[in-house]
Amino acid sequence: MSYPEVLAYLFSRLPMYQRIGAPAFKKDLGNTLALCAHLGNPHERFRSIHVAGTNGKGSVSHMLAAIAQAAGLKTGLYISPHYKDFRERIKINGRYIPRPDVIRFVEQHREAIERIEPSFFELTVAMAFDHFARQKVDIAVIEVGLGGRLDSTNVITPLLSVITNISFDHMDMLGHTLPLIAGEKAGIIKPGVPVVVGESNPETAPVFIQKAQQNGADIYFADQRIRLQERTPSTAAHTVFDVDLGDRSLAGLHVNAAGPYLPANLTTVLEAWRHLPFLPETALRNGLENLQALTRYIGRWQFIGERPDVLVDSAHNEAGLRSVFTRVATLPYPHLHIVFGTVNDKDLSKALPLLPPNARYYFAKADIPRGLDATILQKKASEYGLSGRSYRSVKAALRAARRNARPEDLVLVTGSVFVVAETL
């Protein structure tokens, strides 16, 4: 099989959550365990860090991987979804899994794939574990796909469990209250494995504390232990912080990232770092300062054009969108143009009220089956006082926004990872 044939096989044969939604979500770990057993349990042959949370888990995973790389460790990184290239999901030291390795894996294990009938996500998790074990990584950072307790990644026993935060997303599968969602995320807490929680929400903290106590796991709430002070001026590509760790300080910490959620994510990373004693301060500083080059970190608060500035951000749920638009409101642009699209299973009554009514909108459907039709989105948005046109594609919407914007304006692309992906 050629690489395009392998991808066509994976995308067409295996249910993919990012494309079809809830029907692709498997509510047990049976398929993953069967695949791992078939592969010789590769997840038991490398050290790992497990990262869950509603928002920020991808950013936290990239930052932790960058720090490990800067320490000289051969570092695996598993993330989802991908933006442009399937191989973004499986990286070692920032390098995508080679195409021949993807082909080999599918061809060699096709009989087992067709017998077990895993979802797309279950198979990619197994492929990642197999790749990391074969390449003998020193450590792998594993991002949870959805939830935690029943997520396919939750067969590992990591050195450290990390839960960034809890907010409303995927309620149809994870629950309609914050404590219920927290209970699913808390499923990654393992016996005797310390856990770092980024934000100490009074509704969810008791859930995590109880689960940690049941498992004899030490628990640390990052926002209770670390204080950040952002220096000004920062740039679109770098942010500088002075850090108070309680028992010590870190002055002038440069992070190769920006955005409204960076302080919370960095706080989580710093607390996690304190429980990974094999990663020295030099690795922390070098890894964060060279985040994008080390890990190919993309799609989060990323400027991709000038005159007008074009900013893309993958915020897609209530908490993420609120953070983005709160920060955008402080930026000194005379006019705001927003390319917006979402998926058809999102609760628009939560998202649309967060969008600024004084912006000009360009509604678009991402090129996936789950994408919400742009005309439906436009009609629903008009009920919230949001005015604009619908476009046949994300690229057409972005072209129109750039054409209508003045050089000093801002064009923002947001609402879905899949919308952002079509602009990169």
C-alpha positions as CSV (number, residue, x, y, z in Angstrom):
1,M,0.0,0.0,0.0
2,S,1.1,3.6,-0.7
3,Y,0.9,6.2,2.1
4,P,-2.2,7.8,0.5
5,E,-3.8,4.4,0.3
6,V,-3.0,3.7,4.0
7,L,-4.6,7.0,5.0
8,A,-7.7,6.4,2.9
9,Y,-8.0,3.0,4.6
10,L,-7.7,4.5,8.1
11,F,-10.1,7.3,7.4
12,S,-12.7,5.3,5.6
13,R,-12.7,2.0,7.6
14,L,-12.3,3.3,11.1
15,P,-14.8,5.5,12.9
16,M,-13.2,8.9,13.6
17,Y,-14.6,11.1,16.3
18,Q,-13.3,14.3,14.7
19,R,-15.3,13.5,11.6
20,I,-18.5,11.9,12.8
21,G,-18.6,12.7,16.5
22,A,-20.1,10.6,19.3
23,P,-20.7,7.3,17.3
24,A,-16.9,7.0,17.1
25,F,-16.4,7.2,20.9
26,K,-15.9,3.7,22.4
27,K,-17.0,3.5,26.0
28,D,-14.5,1.0,27.2
29,L,-10.8,0.2,26.9
30,G,-11.3,-3.3,25.4
31,N,-10.1,-2.6,21.9
32,T,-7.1,-0.6,23.0
33,L,-6.1,-3.4,25.5
34,A,-6.6,-6.0,22.7
35,L,-4.4,-4.0,20.3
36,C,-1.7,-3.5,22.9
37,A,-1.7,-7.2,23.8
38,H,-1.4,-8.0,20.1
39,L,1.6,-5.6,19.8
40,G,3.3,-7.0,22.9
41,N,2.1,-4.2,25.3
42,P,4.4,-1.5,24.0
43,H,3.0,1.1,26.4
44,E,4.8,-0.8,29.2
45,R,8.2,-0.2,27.6
46,F,8.7,3.6,28.1
47,R,8.2,6.2,30.8
48,S,5.3,8.6,30.3
49,I,3.5,11.7,31.5
50,H,-0.3,11.7,31.0
51,V,-2.1,15.0,30.3
52,A,-5.9,15.5,30.5
53,G,-8.2,18.5,30.8
54,T,-10.9,20.4,29.0
55,N,-8.6,23.2,27.6
56,G,-4.9,23.6,27.4
57,K,-3.9,19.9,27.4
58,G,-2.3,20.2,24.0
59,S,-0.3,23.3,24.9
60,V,0.8,21.7,28.2
61,S,1.8,18.5,26.5
62,H,3.9,20.4,23.9
63,M,5.6,22.5,26.7
64,L,6.4,19.4,28.7
65,A,7.8,17.6,25.6
66,A,9.9,20.7,24.8
67,I,11.4,20.7,28.3
68,A,12.2,17.0,28.1
69,Q,13.8,17.4,24.7
70,A,15.9,20.3,26.0
71,A,17.1,18.0,28.7
72,G,18.5,15.7,26.0
73,L,15.9,13.0,26.4
74,K,14.5,11.2,23.3
75,T,10.9,12.4,23.7
76,G,7.7,11.0,22.2
77,L,4.7,13.2,22.0
78,Y,1.2,11.9,21.2
79,I,-1.5,14.5,20.5
80,S,-4.9,14.8,18.8
81,P,-6.5,15.9,16.6
82,H,-4.1,16.9,13.8
83,Y,-4.3,20.0,11.8
84,K,-2.8,19.2,8.4
85,D,-0.9,16.0,8.5
86,F,-2.0,12.8,10.2
87,R,1.6,12.3,11.4
88,E,1.4,15.4,13.6
89,R,-0.3,13.0,16.2
90,I,2.9,11.0,16.7
91,K,6.2,12.8,17.1
92,I,9.6,12.0,18.5
93,N,11.8,15.1,19.2
94,G,9.5,17.1,17.0
95,R,9.8,14.8,14.0
96,Y,6.6,13.2,12.6
97,I,6.4,9.5,12.5
98,P,7.9,8.6,9.0
99,R,5.4,7.6,6.3
100,P,7.0,4.2,5.8
101,D,6.5,3.4,9.5
102,V,2.8,4.2,9.2
103,I,2.5,2.0,6.1
104,R,4.4,-0.8,7.8
105,F,2.2,-0.7,10.9
106,V,-1.0,-1.0,9.0
107,E,0.2,-3.7,6.6
108,Q,1.8,-5.7,9.3
109,H,-1.2,-5.6,11.7
110,R,-4.1,-5.4,9.2
111,E,-5.5,-8.8,10.2
112,A,-5.7,-7.7,13.8
113,I,-7.1,-4.3,12.9
114,E,-9.9,-6.0,10.9
115,R,-10.5,-8.5,13.7
116,I,-10.6,-6.1,16.6
117,E,-12.3,-3.3,14.6
118,P,-10.9,-0.4,16.6
119,S,-11.9,3.3,16.2
120,F,-9.5,5.6,14.4
121,F,-8.4,7.0,17.7
122,E,-7.9,3.6,19.3
123,L,-5.7,2.6,16.4
124,T,-3.6,5.8,16.4
125,V,-3.0,5.4,20.1
126,A,-1.7,1.9,19.6
127,M,0.4,3.0,16.6
128,A,2.0,5.7,18.8
129,F,2.8,3.3,21.6
130,D,4.3,0.9,19.2
131,H,6.4,3.6,17.5
132,F,7.6,5.0,20.9
133,A,8.6,1.5,22.1
134,R,10.3,0.6,18.9
135,Q,12.3,3.8,18.9
136,K,13.2,3.4,22.5
137,V,12.1,6.8,23.7
138,D,13.3,8.0,27.1
139,I,9.9,9.4,27.9
140,A,6.6,10.1,26.1
141,V,4.1,12.8,26.8
142,I,0.6,11.4,26.1
143,E,-2.3,13.7,25.6
144,V,-5.8,12.4,26.5
145,G,-8.2,12.5,23.5
146,L,-11.5,12.9,25.2
147,G,-12.4,12.6,28.9
148,G,-9.9,10.4,30.7
149,R,-11.4,7.4,32.4
150,L,-12.4,5.6,29.2
151,D,-10.0,7.3,26.9
152,S,-7.8,5.0,24.8
153,T,-4.6,6.5,26.3
154,N,-5.7,5.5,29.8
155,V,-3.9,2.1,29.7
156,I,-0.6,3.7,30.7
157,T,0.8,4.0,34.2
158,P,2.7,7.3,34.0
159,L,5.3,9.0,36.2
160,L,2.9,11.9,36.6
161,S,-0.7,12.6,35.8
162,V,-1.7,16.2,34.8
163,I,-5.2,17.6,34.6
164,T,-5.2,21.2,33.3
165,N,-8.8,22.4,34.1
166,I,-12.4,21.5,33.8
167,S,-15.1,23.4,31.9
168,F,-18.1,22.4,29.7
169,D,-17.4,20.4,26.6
170,H,-18.5,17.1,25.2
171,M,-21.3,17.0,27.8
172,D,-23.3,14.4,25.9
173,M,-20.5,11.9,26.7
174,L,-18.8,13.3,29.8
175,G,-21.8,14.7,31.8
176,H,-23.7,17.9,32.2
177,T,-22.2,19.2,35.4
178,L,-18.6,20.2,36.2
179,P,-18.3,17.5,39.0
180,L,-19.4,14.8,36.5
181,I,-16.9,16.0,33.9
182,A,-14.2,16.1,36.6
183,G,-15.0,12.6,37.5
184,E,-14.3,11.4,34.0
185,K,-11.0,13.4,33.8
186,A,-10.0,12.1,37.3
187,G,-10.1,8.6,35.8
188,I,-6.4,9.1,34.7
189,I,-5.3,9.2,38.4
190,K,-3.4,6.0,39.1
191,P,-2.4,4.3,42.4
192,G,0.7,6.0,43.9
193,V,1.2,8.3,40.9
194,P,1.3,12.0,41.8
195,V,-1.2,14.2,40.1
196,V,-1.0,17.9,39.2
197,V,-4.3,19.8,38.7
198,G,-4.0,23.2,37.0
199,E,-7.0,25.0,38.5
200,S,-8.6,24.6,41.9
201,N,-12.3,25.1,41.1
202,P,-14.4,24.7,44.2
203,E,-16.9,22.5,42.3
204,T,-14.3,20.1,41.0
205,A,-11.4,20.1,43.5
206,P,-13.3,17.7,45.9
207,V,-13.7,15.2,43.1
208,F,-9.9,15.2,42.4
209,I,-9.0,15.1,46.1
210,Q,-11.3,12.1,46.7
211,K,-10.0,10.2,43.7
212,A,-6.4,10.9,44.7
213,Q,-7.0,9.7,48.3
214,Q,-8.6,6.5,47.0
215,N,-5.5,5.8,45.0
216,G,-2.9,6.9,47.5
217,A,-1.7,9.6,45.1
218,D,-0.3,12.9,46.2
219,I,-2.2,15.8,44.6
220,Y,-1.0,19.4,43.9
221,F,-3.1,22.3,42.7
222,A,-0.8,24.4,40.6
223,D,-2.7,27.7,40.9
224,Q,-2.4,27.5,44.7
225,R,1.4,27.0,44.6
226,I,2.7,29.2,41.8
227,R,2.4,32.9,41.0
228,L,3.3,34.5,37.6
229,Q,4.0,38.1,36.7
230,E,4.0,38.8,33.0
231,R,6.6,41.3,31.9
232,T,5.8,43.9,29.3
233,P,6.3,44.3,26.5
234,S,5.9,40.8,25.2
235,T,5.6,40.0,21.5
236,A,3.3,37.9,19.3
237,A,5.8,35.1,19.5
238,H,7.3,35.3,23.0
239,T,6.0,36.1,26.5
240,V,8.3,36.7,29.4
241,F,7.3,35.9,33.0
242,D,8.8,36.3,36.5
243,V,7.8,33.2,38.5
244,D,7.3,32.7,42.2
245,L,7.5,29.0,43.1
246,G,7.1,29.6,46.8
247,D,10.4,28.2,47.8
248,R,12.3,29.8,44.9
249,S,11.9,32.2,42.0
250,L,12.5,32.1,38.3
251,A,13.2,35.5,36.8
252,G,12.8,36.3,33.1
253,L,11.3,33.0,31.9
254,H,10.9,33.3,28.1
255,V,8.0,31.3,26.5
256,N,7.8,30.9,22.8
257,A,4.0,31.3,22.9
258,A,1.3,33.9,23.6
259,G,-2.4,34.1,24.3
260,P,-4.9,34.6,27.1
261,Y,-4.6,31.1,28.4
262,L,-0.8,30.9,28.5
263,P,-0.4,31.9,32.2
264,A,-2.8,29.1,33.3
265,N,-1.1,26.6,31.1
266,L,2.4,27.7,32.1
267,T,1.4,27.5,35.8
268,T,0.3,23.9,35.2
269,V,3.6,23.1,33.4
270,L,5.7,24.6,36.1
271,E,4.0,22.6,38.9
272,A,4.4,19.4,36.8
273,W,8.1,20.3,36.2
274,R,8.7,20.4,40.0
275,H,7.7,16.7,40.2
276,L,10.1,15.7,37.4
277,P,13.5,16.1,39.1
278,F,15.4,14.7,36.1
279,L,14.5,17.9,34.1
280,P,16.9,20.7,35.2
281,E,16.1,24.4,35.2
282,T,18.3,24.9,32.1
283,A,16.1,22.4,30.2
284,L,13.0,24.3,31.5
285,R,14.3,27.6,30.2
286,N,15.6,26.3,26.9
287,G,12.6,24.2,26.2
288,L,10.1,26.9,26.7
289,E,12.1,29.5,24.8
290,N,12.3,27.2,21.8
291,L,8.9,25.6,22.1
292,Q,7.8,25.9,18.4
293,A,11.1,24.8,16.9
294,L,11.4,21.8,19.2
295,T,7.8,20.5,18.9
296,R,6.2,22.1,15.9
297,Y,3.6,23.8,18.1
298,I,0.9,25.4,15.9
299,G,-2.6,26.6,15.9
300,R,-2.8,28.4,19.2
301,W,-2.8,32.2,19.2
302,Q,-0.7,32.1,16.0
303,F,-0.3,35.1,13.7
304,I,-0.2,33.9,10.1
305,G,-0.5,37.2,8.2
306,E,0.2,41.0,8.3
307,R,-1.5,44.1,7.0
308,P,-4.1,43.1,8.1
309,D,-2.8,40.9,10.9
310,V,-4.4,37.5,10.7
311,L,-4.6,35.6,14.0
312,V,-5.7,32.0,14.3
313,D,-6.8,30.2,17.5
314,S,-8.3,26.8,18.0
315,A,-10.7,27.8,20.8
316,H,-13.9,25.8,20.4
317,N,-15.7,25.6,23.7
318,E,-17.2,28.1,26.1
319,A,-14.2,28.6,28.3
320,G,-11.7,28.8,25.4
321,L,-13.8,31.2,23.4
322,R,-14.4,33.4,26.4
323,S,-10.7,33.7,27.0
324,V,-9.9,34.5,23.4
325,F,-12.6,37.2,23.0
326,T,-11.7,38.8,26.4
327,R,-8.2,39.2,25.2
328,V,-9.1,40.3,21.7
329,A,-11.3,43.1,23.2
330,T,-8.1,44.6,24.7
331,L,-6.2,44.7,21.4
332,P,-5.7,48.1,19.6
333,Y,-7.4,47.3,16.3
334,P,-9.9,49.7,14.8
335,H,-12.0,46.9,13.2
336,L,-12.4,43.2,13.9
337,H,-13.2,40.7,11.2
338,I,-14.0,37.1,12.4
339,V,-13.9,34.0,10.3
340,F,-16.0,31.6,12.4
341,G,-17.0,28.0,12.0
342,T,-17.9,25.1,14.4
343,V,-19.1,21.5,14.4
344,N,-22.7,20.4,14.4
345,D,-22.8,18.9,17.9
346,K,-21.8,22.1,19.7
347,D,-24.2,24.0,21.9
348,L,-24.4,27.3,20.1
349,S,-26.5,28.9,22.9
350,K,-23.3,28.7,25.0
351,A,-20.8,29.9,22.3
352,L,-22.6,32.6,20.3
353,P,-23.3,34.9,23.2
354,L,-19.5,35.2,23.8
355,L,-18.9,36.6,20.3
356,P,-18.6,40.4,20.0
357,P,-21.5,42.0,18.2
358,N,-19.4,44.8,16.8
359,A,-17.3,42.5,14.6
360,R,-17.9,41.6,10.9
361,Y,-18.5,37.9,10.5
362,Y,-17.5,35.4,7.8
363,F,-19.3,32.1,8.6
364,A,-17.7,29.0,7.1
365,K,-18.1,25.2,7.3
366,A,-15.0,23.2,8.0
367,D,-14.4,20.5,5.3
368,I,-15.4,17.6,7.5
369,P,-18.8,15.7,7.9
370,R,-19.2,17.2,11.4
371,G,-18.9,20.7,10.2
372,L,-21.9,22.9,10.8
373,D,-23.4,24.3,7.6
374,A,-22.4,27.9,7.2
375,T,-25.9,29.2,6.3
376,I,-27.4,27.5,9.4
377,L,-24.6,29.1,11.5
378,Q,-25.2,32.5,10.0
379,K,-29.0,32.3,10.7
380,K,-28.4,31.2,14.3
381,A,-25.8,33.9,14.8
382,S,-28.1,36.6,13.6
383,E,-30.4,35.8,16.5
384,Y,-27.6,37.0,18.8
385,G,-27.0,40.2,16.9
386,L,-24.0,38.9,14.9
387,S,-24.0,40.0,11.3
388,G,-22.1,38.6,8.4
389,R,-22.2,36.4,5.3
390,S,-21.8,32.7,4.9
391,Y,-19.1,31.2,2.6
392,R,-18.7,28.0,0.8
393,S,-15.3,27.2,2.4
394,V,-13.0,28.5,5.1
395,K,-10.5,29.7,2.5
396,A,-13.2,31.7,0.7
397,A,-14.2,33.2,4.0
398,L,-10.6,34.1,4.9
399,R,-10.1,35.7,1.4
400,A,-13.2,37.8,1.9
401,A,-12.1,38.9,5.3
402,R,-8.6,39.9,4.1
403,R,-10.1,41.7,1.1
404,N,-12.5,43.7,3.3
405,A,-10.1,44.5,6.2
406,R,-8.0,47.6,6.2
407,P,-4.2,47.1,6.8
408,E,-4.6,48.2,10.4
409,D,-7.5,45.8,11.2
410,L,-7.4,42.4,12.7
411,V,-8.8,39.2,11.1
412,L,-9.4,36.4,13.7
413,V,-10.0,32.8,12.6
414,T,-11.5,30.7,15.4
415,G,-14.3,28.3,16.5
416,S,-12.8,24.9,15.7
417,V,-9.5,23.2,15.2
418,F,-10.8,22.1,11.8
419,V,-11.5,25.7,10.7
420,V,-8.0,26.8,11.8
421,A,-6.4,23.8,10.1
422,E,-7.7,25.0,6.7
423,T,-5.8,28.3,7.1
424,L,-2.4,26.9,8.1
